[in-house]
Amino acid sequence: MKKLVTCTAALVALTGCDVATEVAGDAIAGEIRTRYIEQCQGIAESAGIAAERIDAACECSADNFKEDFAADGQLDINRERMEEVLRICIQDDAQVVPAEG
């Protein structure tokens, strides 16, 4: 009986660790995304992207890098790659803007 109680307590503790690890992982991912977007905004400004489009372009860019990382576990972030992804995001954004009229 004593072993059963000990095992149960250990399982509860491990479950708590998994939850804590997941929460910590989400917090770290959020912090990384925030820092990435801050860096992206500076690069977007220097690349001549219109100020009103920077936030959306950087959010799109962060999503693209997240998808790339999830797909192959590799994260290739450098200035040239960020500018390339920003251009793609701006083109995609311009294509979905509804026509005025």
Secondary structure as the mmCIF struct_conf table of DSSP 4:
data_model
#
loop_
_struct_conf.conf_type_id
_struct_conf.id
_struct_conf.beg_label_comp_id
_struct_conf.beg_label_asym_id
_struct_conf.beg_label_seq_id
_struct_conf.end_label_comp_id
_struct_conf.end_label_asym_id
_struct_conf.end_label_seq_id
HELX_RH_AL_P HELX_RH_AL_P1 LYS A 2 SER A 46
TURN_TY1_P TURN_TY1_P1 ALA A 47 GLY A 48
HELX_RH_AL_P HELX_RH_AL_P2 ALA A 51 ASP A 72
BEND BEND1 GLY A 73 GLY A 73
HELX_RH_AL_P HELX_RH_AL_P3 ARG A 79 VAL A 96
BEND BEND2 VAL A 97 VAL A 97
HELX_LH_PP_P HELX_LH_PP_P1 PRO A 98 GLU A 100
#
